[in-house]
Amino acid sequence: MARLAQLARPVVFTNGCFDILHRGHVAYLEEAAALGKSLVVGVNSDTSVRRLEKGEDRPVNALDDRLAVLAALGCVSLVTPFEDDTPLELIRRVRPDHLVKGGDWTPDKIVGADVVNGYGGQVHSIPFRFDRSTTELLRRIRSS
């Protein structure tokens, strides 16, 4: 997290599993990044993903692979894993100017919204631009 202090502000933060990166993820990350000058992405650890009950075989891609793929995106400034069930402690450390989640989250349900709003930051729910999901992709792959 030493790189965090070097990031240009305003900082945008989002988080997720990002198990199998797809067009929906990329569009979402690009839109989130446009809200500030730096985008920090918190990534659920492998054990954290398993606790989310996405399936016994998830994540498909190991944490190091997911981090590497996200870090390669031009819109992403910093990726960092988290082990907890939620990114709350990471949000407290990052102190983002903008906290972002996808359209399936209303701003009042976004973990850390109260923290970010409390110091004057903004919380955003970005509508889905493409109807994609890793779970659905895996279902289609397995059924063929």
Disulfide bonds with the S-S distance in Angstrom:
none
